[in-house]
Amino acid sequence: MKNNEINELYNSIQNINIFESDKWLHDFNFISASIGTLLPKLSFNEHLKIAKKSAFYQILSSRDERNYDLIRQIKKIDFNLKKRILVTFHYSSYRLLNSLLISWSVPFKLVADDNYIKKQGDSTIESYNKIAKELGVKAYDFEIINAEERTVIFKCLKAINEGYSLVFYADGNSGIGGMTKNQKNIIKIPFLESSLYVRKGIAVIASLLKVPICVILLKRNILTDSVEIFCEEDIDFPENRKDENDLKACTINIFENLEKRLSEDPGQWEGWFYYHNFIEFSQNKPKGNYGSTSIFNNRFYGVGKLSGIFYILDKNTLKLIPISEEVYLELLNIIKHNKIEKDFPLLKSLKKEKIIINI
């Protein structure tokens, strides 16, 4: 992907007006809610920047997966990547990792949930073989192991014994159900300035297989057209898979790597688009700190449309308040122009709830 193409993509994302698109506005409401909980000191304008940057890197990652010039120039890291549990996140140009492992002749199998396999399984396998062919390297017996099948442990053990590594995306929680799905497999960990519900399966599998964990993150620099690789070598596997404290400590250790990257550059994480399903939102509304010069309190509220239903979103509780189309259009007009008519029927009640604020 050439620099001018990257610049065109970046500018096209920056020029998006989220208030002109029902889908963008709806997605942004939940992105903003997540940012407000995990990084509460950031202003609404920072939320906008992070959302657009995240969308940019989401697209760039897909294009970088087959950016062969970039792939060839990245040197293999000085670490044994075979017969390991390799963990990464949907951060920056994350799709490059598979391509790099192929380029470096590292045999691996991907471990993913049923939702991923149904939606992207065939295309992922096809992509693996095409990339290996284009790079002129050996294509190993690549497969995607279903993390939700009972045979997952046996398949993972077989892969390790045959010299393969196992690749996991620790934040691969985009499936339906959120924190209510398979609760026995989910634990709560501290994260940034709040907490997340995450899967403990990686720690469990590592404990069962007695295999060390290596966390790898990629950070794309579009100015220099380069990639920086962050690698934490050999996180110890939990000695006792039934010890919840050991599993939690291992999982926290894994996620600390993402936490550090987000503290430095939150805009490169794709997870903002779906991680509201795994955040426990507070029932207590923060006082002050609106962080906005808008009459509409867009720091703590959003308006949107979903499947023909118009709503106000309380970003602190993630609760939707149904409203009429007339009220929705009036609020959208207030947001767009930062101006309100004094005869707006709901002015008094919205001010009382601090959805409309004085500036």
Summary of the structure (lengths in Angstrom):
residues: 359
radius of gyration: 22.2
end to end distance: 44.9
largest distance: 73.2
contacts: 1090
relative contact order: 0.15
helix: 46%
strand: 19%
